Amino acid sequence: MSRPRLKRLLRAVIMGLAMMGTAAMAQTGDPAGAQTGDKDAPIIARAPATRPPGQVQRSRLGDPAPAEPQGLITAISAAEMIAALTAAGLPARWVNAGEGERILVAQLDGETPFQVLLQDCVSAQSQCVDFELSFGVSMVKPPSADQINRWNRDKTWAAFAYLTPQGAPALRAQYSLAGGISSEHLRILLKAWAASLRGFLTHISYTAGSARAVPAKP
């Protein structure tokens, strides 16, 4: 074979190998050396995507909801709520409100009542997903709207203060058990409400048991 013909053959082989390498890079996306410009880097095929052990795959819209975690509270009955409140130092009991109505009332420090309302309940099992804690009081000299606004602006408590249509100061917090929370988390929520309510009483200059204040429905 003549020398010029041998050079043309070698050149064709080299060009063919270069085209095969470019095609492999396009299939693998961005193999080692594609971004760095290292022409000597090997062509590495991308491995199939896998999840690390223990990692939960994200649900797509329309997928069935994942099973509820074991050992978490996803709903609560009145009896269970009374037990949880009592364990948190907030003893609770049913109180007759007249006309056959009963309300669940708990006590802060044994002298300040607040109402517990269970919501989003399944009547057959008497299990409720949401609950609300609320306090209201009629005062001879109630706080101003500006004083209530300062509470909501300056405090970090997860409780909302407001004035009722009658001008009575009130405090309310709403919680959800959707998705599940631990019994310890529930205890922390109840303790946080107690601390918030104590701070609110100080903020509005309320004295528990005073003759100038009577409970008001929030």
Secondary structure, 3 states (H helix, E strand, C coil): CCHHHHHHHHHHHHHHHHHHHHHHHHHHCCCCCCCCCCCCCCCCCCCCCCCCCCCCCCCCCCCCCCCCCCCCECCECHHHHHHHHHHCCCCEEEEEEECCEEEEEEEECCCEEEEEEEEEEECCCCEEEEEEEEEEEEECCCCCHHHHHHHHHHCCCCCEEEECCCCCEEEEEEEECCCCECHHHHHHHHHHHHHHHHHHHHHCCCCCCCCCEEECCC
